Amino acid sequence: MPADIGSEPLIDQKEAPRNQLLETSILPVATNQKPISALGFVWIWIGIAVMIATFQLGANGVAGLPLAQVVAVIFVANIVLASLMVLTADIGTEHGLSFAVYLRAPFGVLGTHLPSIFRGIVAAIWFGIQTYLGALALNGIIEYLSGYSNWPLWYAVFAVIQMINTALGIKAVERLAAIAAPAIMIISVWMYYTLDVLAETNGVNIWTFAGDQDVTILTLFLANVAFWSTLAIDIPNITRFVKVRSGTRNFFSRNRNIFAAQLFALPVTQAWIALIGAVSFIAAGDWNPVNVIQGQSAGFSLIILLVLVILAQWSTNNAANLIPAALTFVNVGAPYIKYPMAVFIAGVVGTLAMPWAILDNLFSFLFSYGSFLSAIGDIMIADYYLIRKRRLNVPQLYTFSGQFYYTKGFNLAGIIAWFSAGGLAFYSGSWAFVVGFFSGAAIYFILMKLFVMPKYPQTECLDNDGENFLATSVGENWIYSEESKLFLREKNGAAEQDAAREDL
């Protein structure tokens, strides 16, 4: 069982038959192989939250609302979203599963590819956007020092460096975040004071500034909730590597290493970075503080500013974009597509999407895909908590013709619920996230109970012993055995084969 995403395969592929659902990087992660501490997860979330688009969220808010209200609304919105994200995070802490593998339960072993590839492509596009912004900053440093300007070259260089870093595994991602996050926060404080001074020079008080555009608290709140809809669904990709104490039945105790990052680091960092974007708009009429400060800076201060941009894009791309995209591509191409290759594919897809063009229509892009991703999140929550009550027949997730084959590999309840709720959300304007989220859960639950489960019984839902299909909370792990080609129940280091043996 691997401790890292980029480990060597467990199976001798020359001797074992090909299983299109099985690849090392998407196997369950055991409790004793989770390397990320609570602080490490905090650093990762700070690195994720510091991104250029967050500046624009703050600026859009302050264009019509007082600065204090903008900061408060963004903070509360992220608390709400983080609370929902904690629910999906438990899939990782309890069962050690990645996002795309879990979707085999509500969507089917083939149906999972529809929502997971959609999410993977969106993540890859975001990788391209972030890399483009980082390349512009890198080009600015090189141009200042040498006079040479060539952003496409630095795009390629920056993209390759990020892909190598991510392909090295989750510990490499955590190490970068531990360096980048503190540096980013220190530099961001300097940015705030620089912009505040600029505003005072122009005779403007940032806290009494009043914009004249039509912005409501509700619109700003919903926009911020939709902003992180991507990570709300695939956060198990990261939380499956966060340390957890085995045998912890209490939900809050089991996920305590998740709470500090998602309920504190995310909302505080998001509100702080949005504040800087708002102040930049107040001081100079430009939501992008990098442009504002770059136009007035020279020498060491200019280089420091651009280093912030590079670190921010890099730390966000690793955890929020490359890992989710790569794991979805592994899921669809297993066992032939390995994790490092999938990281490379994500980088190519993100580049071919021409992110420099998407950046000009960023918020249209956000709302378009957010509509469909919000529906996936609630289908996951309905399936995990309402249908299965956190219990999961994990070996069957890796068995093609088993429990999750449904109708020719597709769970029509998941497919219909996703397209229906996503469509409703798409035409609901600023209410897209709310409409997609709740309608997806309701449609899925009804279809599963009335039509799917009577025809395709779900073993974990019928079992009277609630512990048979739990993992971390009852001190168990699902471990794939290379020798027997079986999933074994492991408790306190001793493999037990009496729970569920599945020949892969």
Phi, psi and omega per residue, in radians:
M1 nan 2.185 -3.029
P2 -1.361 2.593 3.049
A3 -1.647 -0.176 -3.056
D4 -2.400 2.815 -3.032
I5 -1.254 -0.468 -3.042
G6 -1.780 0.449 -3.062
S7 -1.289 2.978 3.125
E8 -1.293 2.670 3.140
P9 -1.052 2.611 3.110
L10 -1.484 -0.323 -3.014
I11 -1.885 2.451 2.942
D12 -1.378 1.756 -2.996
Q13 -1.151 -0.297 3.108
K14 -1.293 -0.508 -3.079
E15 -1.728 -0.472 -3.074
A16 -1.729 2.557 3.066
P17 -1.153 2.632 -3.140
R18 -1.225 2.251 3.076
N19 -2.049 1.984 -3.039
Q20 -1.263 -0.047 3.101
L21 -1.827 -0.048 -2.969
L22 -2.083 2.175 3.024
E23 -2.715 2.526 -2.984
T24 -0.895 -0.785 -3.020
S25 -1.221 -0.241 3.140
I26 -1.998 0.285 3.001
L27 -1.345 2.756 3.089
P28 -1.054 2.519 3.100
V29 -1.688 2.172 -3.106
A30 -1.291 2.776 -3.073
T31 -1.012 -0.710 -3.084
N32 -1.444 0.141 -3.135
Q33 -2.127 0.446 3.124
K34 -1.780 1.934 -2.976
P35 -1.591 -0.226 -2.981
I36 -1.555 2.158 3.102
S37 -1.428 3.039 3.093
A38 -1.048 -0.772 3.130
L39 -1.160 -0.689 3.115
G40 -1.062 -0.670 3.118
F41 -1.222 -0.595 3.058
V42 -1.073 -0.824 3.134
W43 -1.049 -0.724 3.130
I44 -1.068 -0.756 -3.104
W45 -1.219 -0.634 3.075
I46 -1.092 -0.771 3.110
G47 -1.074 -0.654 3.122
I48 -1.182 -0.755 -2.996
A49 -1.256 -0.415 -3.133
V50 -1.489 1.691 3.140
M51 -2.544 2.749 -3.024
I52 -1.008 -0.710 -3.089
A53 -1.064 -0.479 3.121
T54 -1.140 -0.627 3.065
F55 -1.005 -0.735 -3.095
Q56 -1.197 -0.595 3.075
L57 -1.037 -0.803 3.130
G58 -1.117 -0.735 -3.126
A59 -1.154 -0.700 3.109
N60 -1.085 -0.622 3.130
G61 -1.229 -0.802 -3.059
V62 -1.280 -0.206 3.072
A63 -1.160 -0.273 3.133
G64 -2.436 -0.104 -3.114
L65 -2.262 2.679 3.056
P66 -1.055 2.611 -3.068
L67 -1.003 -0.747 -3.119
A68 -1.063 -0.705 3.115
Q69 -1.152 -0.709 3.140
V70 -1.041 -0.851 -3.121
V71 -1.087 -0.759 -3.120
A72 -1.133 -0.758 -3.128
V73 -1.112 -0.770 -3.131
I74 -1.142 -0.675 3.113
F75 -1.112 -0.852 -3.116
V76 -1.133 -0.714 3.133
A77 -1.035 -0.689 -3.131
N78 -1.324 -0.470 3.008
I79 -1.136 -0.775 3.122
V80 -1.069 -0.849 -3.125
L81 -1.122 -0.713 -3.141
A82 -1.100 -0.598 3.104
S83 -1.124 -0.705 3.069
L84 -1.176 -0.659 -3.119
M85 -1.158 -0.531 3.086
V86 -1.085 -0.603 3.136
L87 -1.123 -0.799 3.116
T88 -1.291 -0.467 3.137
A89 -1.080 -0.506 -3.099
D90 -1.115 -0.411 3.073
I91 -1.050 -0.640 3.110
G92 -1.346 -0.776 -3.093
T93 -1.251 -0.600 -3.114
E94 -1.426 -0.854 -3.006
H95 -1.924 -0.173 3.128
G96 1.198 0.486 -3.045
L97 -1.766 2.612 3.030
S98 -1.438 2.882 -3.096
F99 -1.009 -0.917 -3.043
A100 -1.151 -0.640 3.116
V101 -1.174 -0.737 3.119
Y102 -1.073 -0.631 -3.114
L103 -1.100 -0.198 3.047
R104 -1.118 -0.459 3.127
A105 -1.251 -0.960 -3.133
P106 -1.429 -0.278 -3.074
F107 -2.064 -0.263 -3.112
G108 1.738 2.792 -3.057
V109 -1.157 -0.428 3.022
L110 -1.781 -0.610 -3.140
G111 -1.072 -0.461 3.139
T112 -0.996 -0.480 -3.069
H113 -1.191 -0.451 -3.129
L114 -1.144 -1.035 3.131
P115 -1.258 -0.599 -3.063
S116 -1.235 -0.718 3.102
I117 -1.183 -0.640 3.062
F118 -0.993 -0.836 3.101
R119 -1.124 -0.693 -3.125
G120 -1.098 -0.705 3.131
I121 -1.182 -0.722 3.089
V122 -1.051 -0.761 3.121
A123 -1.097 -0.715 3.127
A124 -1.118 -0.696 3.101
I125 -1.103 -0.726 3.098
W126 -1.107 -0.613 3.047
F127 -1.014 -0.769 3.129
G128 -1.099 -0.743 3.125
I129 -1.070 -0.856 -3.111
Q130 -1.136 -0.672 3.133
T131 -1.159 -0.682 3.094
Y132 -1.055 -0.789 3.121
L133 -1.119 -0.723 3.094
G134 -1.132 -0.649 3.130
A135 -1.141 -0.662 3.082
L136 -1.088 -0.715 3.107
A137 -1.156 -0.763 3.117
L138 -1.094 -0.709 3.095
N139 -1.111 -0.632 3.112
G140 -1.111 -0.684 3.114
I141 -1.153 -0.845 -3.116
I142 -1.104 -0.717 -3.138
E143 -1.142 -0.683 3.136
Y144 -1.151 -0.685 -3.068
L145 -1.432 -0.560 -3.017
S146 -2.214 -0.246 -3.083
G147 1.483 -0.033 -3.114
Y148 -1.584 2.255 -3.118
S149 -2.195 2.166 3.123
N150 -2.865 1.364 -3.040
W151 -1.131 -0.570 3.086
P152 -1.055 -0.651 3.089
L153 -1.092 -0.799 -3.104
W154 -1.256 -0.443 3.014
Y155 -1.077 -0.843 -3.124
A156 -1.094 -0.772 -3.138
V157 -1.097 -0.839 -3.112
F158 -1.117 -0.706 3.133
A159 -1.084 -0.790 -3.117
V160 -1.119 -0.741 3.130
I161 -1.063 -0.781 3.136
Q162 -1.122 -0.712 -3.126
M163 -1.145 -0.703 3.096
I164 -1.102 -0.805 -3.139
N165 -1.027 -0.776 -3.125
T166 -1.233 -0.666 -3.127
A167 -1.143 -0.380 3.128
L168 -1.239 -0.241 3.058
G169 2.006 3.075 -3.004
I170 -1.166 -0.541 3.130
K171 -1.178 -0.644 3.094
A172 -1.129 -0.649 3.094
V173 -1.141 -0.757 -3.140
E174 -1.132 -0.707 -3.131
R175 -1.093 -0.740 3.102
L176 -1.085 -0.783 -3.125
A177 -1.064 -0.659 -3.130
A178 -1.143 -0.465 3.080
I179 -1.523 -0.785 -3.011
A180 -1.245 -0.755 -3.015
A181 -1.061 -0.890 3.107
P182 -1.064 -0.694 -3.140
A183 -1.118 -0.726 3.135
I184 -1.082 -0.761 -3.104
M185 -1.163 -0.679 3.107
I186 -1.113 -0.816 -3.137
I187 -1.138 -0.626 -3.123
S188 -1.147 -0.574 3.066
V189 -1.107 -0.754 3.093
W190 -1.072 -0.688 3.122
M191 -1.080 -0.758 -3.113
Y192 -1.050 -0.854 -3.099
Y193 -1.176 -0.582 3.087
T194 -1.126 -0.751 -3.139
L195 -1.239 -0.622 3.111
D196 -1.110 -0.735 3.100
V197 -1.105 -0.719 3.118
L198 -1.077 -0.726 3.125
A199 -1.103 -0.771 3.119
E200 -1.094 -0.666 3.107
T201 -1.069 -0.612 3.124
N202 -1.510 0.104 3.085
G203 1.335 0.499 -3.097
V204 -2.078 2.313 3.020
N205 -1.652 2.059 -3.018
I206 -1.097 -0.497 -3.056
W207 -1.521 -0.202 3.088
T208 -1.965 0.020 -3.142
F209 -1.073 2.424 3.131
A210 -2.243 2.007 3.099
G211 -1.390 2.886 -3.072
D212 -2.055 0.196 -3.141
Q213 -1.544 2.844 -3.079
D214 -1.505 1.542 3.123
V215 -2.191 2.241 3.128
T216 -1.895 2.780 3.102
I217 -1.063 -0.710 -3.109
L218 -1.117 -0.773 -3.136
T219 -1.076 -0.777 3.127
L220 -1.125 -0.707 3.141
F221 -1.081 -0.853 -3.095
L222 -1.168 -0.632 3.107
A223 -1.100 -0.687 -3.129
N224 -1.286 -0.581 3.072
V225 -1.157 -0.732 3.138
A226 -1.192 -0.408 -3.030
F227 -0.999 -0.743 -3.087
W228 -1.818 0.414 3.135
S229 -1.065 -0.484 3.123
T230 -1.104 -0.903 -3.095
L231 -1.319 -0.344 3.095
A232 -1.109 -0.513 -3.125
I233 -1.602 -0.623 -3.040
D234 -1.901 0.353 3.096
I235 -1.075 -0.410 3.044
P236 -0.992 -0.429 3.075
N237 -0.975 -0.548 -3.137
I238 -1.731 -0.753 -3.035
T239 -1.178 -0.331 3.080
R240 -1.172 -0.233 3.107
F241 -1.825 0.038 -3.137
V242 -1.494 2.347 -3.083
K243 -1.029 2.453 3.123
V244 -2.564 2.530 3.134
R245 -1.448 2.120 -3.104
S246 -1.125 2.478 3.107
G247 1.466 0.209 -3.136
T248 -1.556 1.831 -3.071
R249 -1.385 -0.564 -3.111
N250 -1.179 2.212 -3.080
F251 -0.986 -0.772 -3.067
F252 -1.240 -0.653 3.094
S253 -1.211 -0.699 -3.111
R254 -1.143 -0.611 -3.090
N255 -1.801 0.353 -3.062
R256 -1.095 -0.543 3.098
N257 -1.294 -0.200 3.081
I258 -1.510 -0.658 -2.988
F259 -1.045 -0.794 -3.072
A260 -1.033 -0.685 -3.108
A261 -1.297 -0.861 -3.006
Q262 -1.451 -0.574 -3.105
L263 -1.663 -0.166 3.112
F264 -2.173 -1.035 -3.064
A265 -1.055 -0.787 -3.133
L266 -1.079 -1.012 -3.082
P267 -1.127 -0.670 -3.138
V268 -1.157 -0.821 -3.128
T269 -1.147 -0.760 -3.137
Q270 -1.069 -0.782 3.137
A271 -1.138 -0.664 -3.113
W272 -1.181 -0.795 -3.130
I273 -1.200 -0.661 3.064
A274 -1.103 -0.637 3.076
L275 -1.027 -0.756 -3.140
I276 -1.123 -0.721 3.086
G277 -1.088 -0.687 3.113
A278 -1.134 -0.772 -3.140
V279 -1.135 -0.633 3.088
S280 -1.089 -0.714 3.109
F281 -1.141 -0.734 3.139
I282 -1.133 -0.738 -3.036
A283 -1.313 -0.617 -2.997
A284 -2.398 0.032 3.141
G285 1.313 0.219 -3.131
D286 -2.194 2.193 -3.098
W287 -1.202 -0.358 -3.061
N288 -1.637 1.802 -3.110
P289 -1.125 -0.407 3.109
V290 -1.109 -0.779 3.103
N291 -1.095 -0.754 -3.083
V292 -1.118 -0.898 -3.082
I293 -1.255 -0.609 3.138
Q294 -1.086 -0.611 3.133
G295 -1.203 -0.297 -3.101
Q296 -2.007 -0.057 -3.029
S297 -1.825 2.808 3.070
A298 -2.715 2.829 3.058
G299 1.150 -2.416 -3.024
F300 -1.089 -0.687 -3.105
S301 -1.133 -0.631 3.106
L302 -1.146 -0.763 -3.141
I303 -1.107 -0.751 3.120
I304 -1.041 -0.748 3.135
L305 -1.057 -0.788 -3.102
L306 -1.257 -0.545 3.039
V307 -1.082 -0.677 3.073
L308 -0.984 -0.813 -3.115
V309 -1.065 -0.780 -3.122
I310 -1.100 -0.836 -3.136
L311 -1.095 -0.697 -3.121
A312 -1.101 -0.796 -3.132
Q313 -1.182 -0.704 -3.095
W314 -1.118 -0.884 -3.076
S315 -1.176 -0.556 3.078
T316 -1.242 -0.773 -3.070
N317 -1.070 -0.728 -3.101
N318 -0.990 -1.046 -2.994
A319 -1.434 -0.665 -2.991
A320 -1.599 -0.365 -3.020
N321 -2.158 -0.954 -3.062
L322 -1.214 -0.779 -3.139
I323 -1.093 -0.900 3.117
P324 -1.025 -0.768 -3.128
A325 -1.110 -0.814 -3.097
A326 -1.076 -0.756 -3.100
L327 -1.176 -0.563 3.072
T328 -1.225 -0.616 3.110
F329 -1.258 -0.596 3.022
V330 -1.101 -0.764 -3.102
N331 -1.034 -0.689 -3.102
V332 -1.426 -0.422 -3.053
G333 -1.924 0.119 -3.111
A334 -1.095 2.551 -0.031
P335 -1.615 0.186 -3.023
Y336 -1.396 -0.642 3.130
I337 -1.586 2.003 3.112
K338 -1.569 2.906 -3.049
Y339 -1.002 -0.869 3.130
P340 -1.017 -0.698 3.108
M341 -1.121 -0.675 -3.140
A342 -1.145 -0.623 3.075
V343 -1.080 -0.753 3.118
F344 -1.104 -0.749 3.119
I345 -1.050 -0.730 3.119
A346 -1.048 -0.732 3.128
G347 -1.117 -0.702 3.134
V348 -1.171 -0.796 3.134
V349 -1.047 -0.778 -3.141
G350 -1.089 -0.580 3.137
T351 -1.329 -0.742 -3.139
L352 -1.122 -0.355 3.125
A353 -1.297 -0.043 -3.118
M354 0.898 1.181 -3.046
P355 -1.057 -0.474 3.123
W356 -1.096 -0.447 3.088
A357 -1.440 -0.670 -3.136
I358 -1.128 -0.591 -3.076
L359 -1.015 -0.503 -3.137
D360 -1.270 -0.306 3.128
N361 -2.229 0.789 -2.965
L362 -1.050 -0.805 -3.021
F363 -1.306 -0.502 3.006
S364 -1.128 -0.691 3.091
F365 -1.099 -0.779 -3.130
L366 -1.041 -0.853 -3.074
F367 -1.233 -0.554 -3.112
S368 -1.143 -0.935 -3.109
Y369 -1.358 -0.489 3.131
G370 -1.066 -0.536 3.135
S371 -1.052 -0.776 -3.085
F372 -1.444 -0.550 3.130
L373 -1.233 -0.582 3.133
S374 -1.080 -0.633 3.135
A375 -1.178 -0.625 3.106
I376 -1.088 -0.738 -3.116
G377 -1.033 -0.758 -3.092
D378 -1.342 -0.506 3.032
I379 -1.108 -0.713 3.093
M380 -1.058 -0.821 -3.103
I381 -1.155 -0.743 3.119
A382 -1.089 -0.730 -3.128
D383 -1.186 -0.795 -3.033
Y384 -1.252 -0.749 -3.040
Y385 -1.707 -0.734 -3.034
L386 -1.523 -0.705 -3.118
I387 -1.467 -0.948 -3.005
R388 -1.720 -0.202 3.133
K389 0.923 0.795 3.071
R390 1.273 -0.036 3.123
R391 -1.612 2.529 -3.028
L392 -2.608 2.304 3.097
N393 -1.450 1.366 -2.984
V394 -1.016 -0.803 -3.134
P395 -0.977 -0.580 -3.137
Q396 -1.215 -0.374 3.070
L397 -1.122 -0.382 -3.122
Y398 -1.900 0.275 3.131
T399 -2.030 2.026 -2.969
F400 -1.099 -0.824 -3.044
S401 -1.712 0.477 -3.065
G402 -1.721 -2.540 -3.018
Q403 -1.021 -0.611 -3.031
F404 -1.720 0.331 3.058
Y405 -1.352 -0.559 3.106
Y406 0.877 -2.190 -3.131
T407 -1.699 1.671 3.140
K408 0.959 0.623 3.070
G409 1.663 -0.025 -3.077
F410 -2.130 2.321 2.986
N411 -1.602 1.828 -3.047
L412 -1.116 -0.427 3.094
A413 -1.102 -0.786 3.135
G414 -1.186 -0.773 -3.101
I415 -1.110 -0.850 -3.122
I416 -1.124 -0.759 -3.129
A417 -1.089 -0.707 -3.101
W418 -1.162 -0.875 -3.108
F419 -1.163 -0.675 -3.133
S420 -1.160 -0.896 -3.106
A421 -1.183 -0.678 3.106
G422 -1.104 -0.711 3.104
G423 -1.133 -0.765 3.085
L424 -1.045 -0.736 -3.126
A425 -1.144 -0.711 -3.090
F426 -1.028 -0.589 -3.113
Y427 -1.740 0.318 -3.115
S428 -1.852 0.177 3.088
G429 1.069 -2.337 -3.093
S430 -1.199 -0.243 3.122
W431 -1.526 0.168 -3.005
A432 -0.929 -0.838 -3.071
F433 -1.091 -0.797 -3.103
V434 -1.116 -0.824 -3.116
V435 -1.098 -0.830 -3.127
G436 -1.118 -0.687 -3.076
F437 -1.135 -0.923 -3.039
F438 -1.368 -0.628 3.130
S439 -1.211 -0.613 3.113
G440 -1.066 -0.786 -3.140
A441 -1.113 -0.801 -3.078
A442 -1.126 -0.822 -3.109
I443 -1.126 -0.770 -3.116
Y444 -1.094 -0.832 -3.094
F445 -1.043 -0.798 -3.118
I446 -1.112 -0.812 -3.120
L447 -1.131 -0.681 3.133
M448 -1.134 -0.834 -3.068
K449 -1.188 -0.711 -3.019
L450 -1.547 -0.549 -2.986
F451 -2.113 -0.755 -3.002
V452 -1.432 -0.913 -3.048
M453 -1.135 -0.588 3.042
P454 -1.083 -0.544 -3.125
K455 -1.579 -0.632 -3.122
Y456 -2.153 1.471 -3.102
P457 -1.017 2.439 3.115
Q458 -1.789 1.965 -2.977
T459 -0.929 -0.773 -3.093
E460 -1.164 -0.405 3.117
C461 -1.434 -0.315 -3.122
L462 -1.718 -0.338 -3.063
D463 -1.246 2.283 -3.118
N464 -1.376 -0.379 3.122
D465 -1.607 1.791 -3.053
G466 -1.107 -0.258 -3.068
E467 -1.518 -0.260 -3.054
N468 -1.112 -0.472 -3.052
F469 -2.110 0.410 2.971
L470 -1.826 2.930 -3.103
A471 -2.260 -1.610 -3.035
T472 -0.959 -0.772 -3.036
S473 -1.143 -0.341 3.101
V474 -1.983 0.293 3.070
G475 1.269 0.487 -3.117
E476 -2.075 2.798 3.028
N477 -2.404 2.568 2.938
W478 -1.631 2.089 -3.110
I479 -2.109 2.271 3.095
Y480 -1.512 2.207 -3.121
S481 -1.617 2.171 3.123
E482 -1.168 -0.658 -3.061
E483 -1.238 -0.836 -3.049
S484 -1.610 -0.182 -3.054
K485 1.003 0.616 3.134
L486 -2.167 2.714 2.903
F487 -1.497 2.264 -3.127
L488 -1.987 2.549 3.025
R489 -1.465 2.158 -3.121
E490 -2.048 2.212 3.115
K491 -2.245 2.148 3.128
N492 0.909 0.688 3.064
G493 1.501 -0.096 -3.129
A494 -1.855 2.135 -3.120
A495 -1.317 2.294 3.114
E496 -2.128 2.271 -3.040
Q497 -1.841 0.207 -3.025
D498 -1.589 -0.118 -3.073
A499 -1.476 -0.973 -3.140
A500 -2.826 2.033 -3.120
R501 -1.920 2.181 -3.115
E502 -2.204 2.090 3.126
D503 -1.371 2.007 3.133
L504 -1.648 nan nan
